[in-house]
Amino acid sequence: MPRTRPAYPPEFRRQIVELVRAGRSPEELAKEFEPSAQTIRTWTNQDRMDTGERPGLTSDEKEELAQLRREVKQLREEKEILRKATVFFVRETSR
């Protein structure tokens, strides 16, 4: 099983993004801090989407979309259970 580390705290991510906005490169920051340069670029791009500087889904929209997808999945599962129960009871009552 692959090792994963806990997510970086939001404050740490915000500080790294601020350093990029101040002119430091993601590669330079990756050498100084633990996250990779690509991770830092991803955080910076998401920050630009959140502030409207770049098109795309904001963090809040992504969170809402994930929540809605979970709800749809649950509702589909419940619907399937009800469908199977209906079929079962129709068969039982017709005997």
PyMOL commands that set and color helices and strands:
alter all, ss='L'
color gray80, all
select helices_A, chain A and resi 10-21+26-32+37-50+59-93
alter helices_A, ss='H'
color red, helices_A
deselect
rebuild
show_as cartoon
